[in-house]
Amino acid sequence: MKLSARNQIKGVVSNVNEGAVNAIVALDFAGQTISGTISMAAVKELGLEKGKEAVAVIKATEVMIGLGDLVLSARNKFAGKVVEINEGAVNSIVKVEIAGGNVVSATISRAAVSELELAVGKEVVAVIKATSVMFGVEA
């Protein structure tokens, strides 16, 4: 599967909490879990069920970066370390290594990079709302 989305995390579905219209799908990877809210139609079309291998896909623009022990409603919070910062004129791409050597990219403003005093090696938290997570499976 080739996609333009920078963040692709491979794992195994550990739970599908079905609702009338949407489901919350939990995908385990490297001792962590990422949750995504997707339509029941997508769950059925992809054949998502416990034990199935899948890939969580997140656009870099949907990843936030925080510091410290964050108390948020967002389901997905991954502690990690900044491994790279690519600065642009307005935005920067911050790469954070999380569990299992996975790297999550976040597109955030240069102002945010400065305000958070981000630098390679700094401990941060990558935050992703469940509604920003998509899933894919090999055909």
N, C-alpha and C positions, 0 to 999 in steps of 0.2 A: 504494500500500500504506500504510494507516494502522495504526500500532501504538502501544501504550503505552510500549514500550521507548524510552528517551531516545536511545540511541546507534544510529544507522543510517548506515553508511558505504557509499557506492556505489562500485563498482569493476568490474574484469573478472577473471574466473577465469584464473589463470596456471598452475595445476597442480591435479590431483586424484590424490593418492597412495592408491590403493585397497588395502584389506585385505580379509580374509574377512568382517568384520562392519562395520567402520568405515572411514572415509576421512579423510585430512587434506586439506582444501580450502584453497588459497592464493588470496587475492583481492588484486590489485594496485590501489592508489589513490595518486595524487599522489606517485609514486616510492617508496612504502612497500608493504609486504605485511602483511596480517592473515591468520592461519591459524586454521582452526576444525576441530575433530574432530566429524564427524557420521556418522550411520549410512549404510551403503551404500544402504539403502532410500530415504533422503532424497535422496541423490545422484541416484538413478535418477528418483524422482518429480519432482525439480526440474529434471532434465535438465542438471545441472552438468557442464560440460566446458570445456576450455581455450578462451578467447575469449568465453565467455558473460558477459553483464552480470548482476550480482547485487548484493545488498545484504547486508552483514554487520550483524547485529543483536545488541546486547549490552545487557543490563539494567544500569542504573547501579550496582546493588548488587554486580555482578560485576567492577567496575573498582577496582583498588587504585592508590594513589598512593605513589610513592617518590621519593627524592632521590639524585642522584649517579649514578655508574656502577654499576648493579646487576648482579650475577651471580646469575641465577635460572634455574630450570627452565622458567618460563613462556615460551611462544613469542612472545608479543606484548608488546613494550616500545616505547612511543612517547614520545619526548622532546617536550616542549611547554612552554607557559607558562600559568599560571593566569590566566584572564580574568574569573572571577566566583566568589564564594563566597556561598552562601545558607545562613545558619545557622539550625538548628532547635533545639528543646529538647534533643535527644539526638544527632541526626545533622546533618550538613551536606551540601549538594550542592556539589561543587567542579567547575567547568567548566574544561577544559584545551584550549587550541587546539593542534592537532597539524598535521602536513603537509597542505598544500592547503586550509588554512582550516577543516578539519574540527574540530568541537568535541566532545570526549568528556566526558560527565558521570560523576562518581563519587559515590556515596553513602557517606560515611565518617563515623566518629564525630567529635563536636566535640573530644573529647580528642585524636584523631589530628591534626586541623587545628592544634590548639595545639602539640602535641609536635613536629610537622614545621615549625612556624612558617610555615604557609601564608599567603600574601597575594597579592593581584592583582599580576601581573608576575613572580612567582617561577618559576624554571625547575624543572620536575618531570618525572617519568616516569610515564605511565599504563601500568599492567600489567594484562593480561587473559590468563587461561589459555585455551588453545585449546578446552577442553571447555566454556567459557562462551560461545562464539561460535555463533550460529545464522545461517542463510542464508535469504534470500528472493529470489524472482524475480517479475517482473511477469507476471500471468496473460495 
